[in-house]
Amino acid sequence: MSEELSGRVALVTGGVRGIGLAAAQKLAAKGAKVWIGDLTPETDDAVAAALETIDGGAAYVHLDVTEEQSWIDAMARIEADDGRLDVLVNNAGIDGTGRIQDMSLELWRKVQAVNNDGAFLGVKHGFKLLEKSGKDRKGGSSVINVSSVMGFVAFPESAAYCASKGAIRLFTKACAVEFAAYGVPIRANSVHPGFVQTPLLDEGFQRMVTRGVAEKAQDLKDQVAASTPVNRLAEPDEIAAAVAFLATEEASYMTGSEVVVDGGYLAR
Ligand SMILES: NC(=O)c1ccc[n+]([C@@H]2O[C@H](COP(=O)([O-])OP(=O)(O)OC[C@H]3O[C@@H](n4cnc5c(N)ncnc54)[C@H](O)[C@@H]3O)[C@@H](O)[C@H]2O)c1
């Protein structure tokens, strides 16, 4: 275990599985006390199973990122237990795949609510603790918003997702310049994964199979791997490595940046 984040406290939203869990593991490996915030009830076996994979100890807080009161409660708990927050990873996200003409307004709004309102509310309600904790750190505290390559380029049947990921890319820059302008010691950066082997990807492709877009989810996986220069999907910990770097003081001069981790997808 390294000590880069020793004494620091991090919150990762959507951390029960996928990229969020990998990020929680990496942050803890760098010495941080990590909170996972997710929809899963605290007593669910999945929570205990996730926490067990995180060396050095982690805590869980029930959090629906779309609900303002849920954020207020989560931050109150972190403040009461730890009195600080150095790293906020707004990772919780949903895809909401479907063709534009068939998509309900309800689904469109749900995708924006989780992927964008969630990050906004996190920064809004995390601000007080992040600002306080940032004062004794080179570069300040760190907000890391998980966007996507689809914050840059589009993909069929992903209009709501692309719109949300483009918006979070600019929300991140808005945080960065506003905090810098007011001398607030908080950095904000976005991470843009390519296609990553997680339940979100599997479930999204499975829904496309149900709609008759492909015969098998594996065919869709093979297609996206083939359209990625390195010819494979990413593992969650390859994305988590970038998140963990942005959390450290090594990234003290990085704010408003887009960190692309995509096997060359956007380079073509
Ligand atoms: N998997 C990919 O290929 C990929 C690519 C680019 C970007 N991303 C982004 O990475 C992030 C994580 O994706 P993943 O693939 O690990 O997804 P995942 O579905 O495997 O995990 C997402 C987690 O977020 C939680 N969550 C969903 N709604 C929530 C809410 N309202 N409040 C709190 N938690 C909530 C889920 O319970 C789950 O634990 C997302 O923002 C996603 O858009 C994923």
The ligand as an ORCA input file, in Angstrom:
! r2SCAN-3c Opt
* xyz 0 1
  N     -18.696      0.521    -18.670
  C     -18.335      1.325    -19.649
  O     -18.047      0.882    -20.753
  C     -18.260      2.806    -19.413
  C     -17.676      3.593    -20.413
  C     -17.588      4.962    -20.230
  C     -18.081      5.532    -19.078
  N     -18.642      4.763    -18.113
  C     -19.164      5.429    -16.934
  O     -18.523      4.932    -15.784
  C     -19.421      5.040    -14.666
  C     -19.529      3.686    -13.995
  O     -20.009      2.769    -14.954
  P     -19.974      1.185    -14.757
  O     -19.803      0.629    -16.119
  O     -19.058      0.814    -13.672
  O     -21.513      0.955    -14.312
  P     -22.219     -0.165    -13.399
  O     -23.640     -0.192    -13.829
  O     -21.448     -1.430    -13.456
  O     -22.124      0.473    -11.946
  C     -22.787      1.691    -11.684
  C     -23.104      1.799    -10.213
  O     -23.824      3.034    -10.036
  C     -24.893      2.790     -9.145
  N     -25.975      3.765     -9.338
  C     -26.846      3.841    -10.374
  N     -27.740      4.824    -10.151
  C     -27.406      5.373     -8.961
  C     -27.963      6.421     -8.174
  N     -29.069      7.091     -8.576
  N     -27.392      6.741     -7.003
  C     -26.291      6.045     -6.573
  N     -25.722      5.035     -7.267
  C     -26.288      4.705     -8.443
  C     -25.332      1.362     -9.449
  O     -26.071      0.812     -8.361
  C     -23.988      0.669     -9.684
  O     -23.449      0.153     -8.493
  C     -20.738      5.552    -15.215
  O     -20.828      6.948    -15.046
  C     -20.632      5.211    -16.693
  O     -21.438      6.049    -17.499
  C     -18.752      3.401    -18.250
*
